[in-house]
Amino acid sequence: MPSILRDMAEVESFETFYRLGYRRMVAIARALVRDMASAEDLVQESFIAAHRNWDRISGYDDPQAWVRRVLINRATSFHRRTRAELRALARFGGRAETVVPDLSPQATEVWDEVRRLPKRQAQATVLHYVGQLSMEEVGEVMGCSAGAVKSHLHRARVRLGESLAEWEQESN
């Protein structure tokens, strides 16, 4: 195939890949970082990285898994950067503005609790429930066994169950 036709096929292939995966990646990012604008930015950056390396990534069994891993890494960096900025602001006597999400108060409380979980539990929770990945797929993304994923999810459910029970009592 002439190179110009091959290049066009690669572009169309990436566009299809992008269209099929974008919404799910935004949902995962939204659950990880809370702010929709930041979530969309992180997803765009992750897909840009995929596009730059598309000749290699397109040959993977699951290119979406690569993008998810990049997205999780970027969300982790985002949190580190945000915490560092808040600490610097506090040192200099400034006030940090909080981002008000466009979620119901109940959903905001639930996702705040998910974000307070230990990192691996939060990642497993988001990938399984928001990303709708199987235990095995979550294990592949996180670099652990399906049994470890089950353990992370069980611990997360126990911790979140206490909070959910408190919220239900408050609402009654």
Order of alpha helices (4+ residues) and beta strands (2+ residues): alpha-alpha-alpha-alpha-alpha-alpha-alpha-alpha
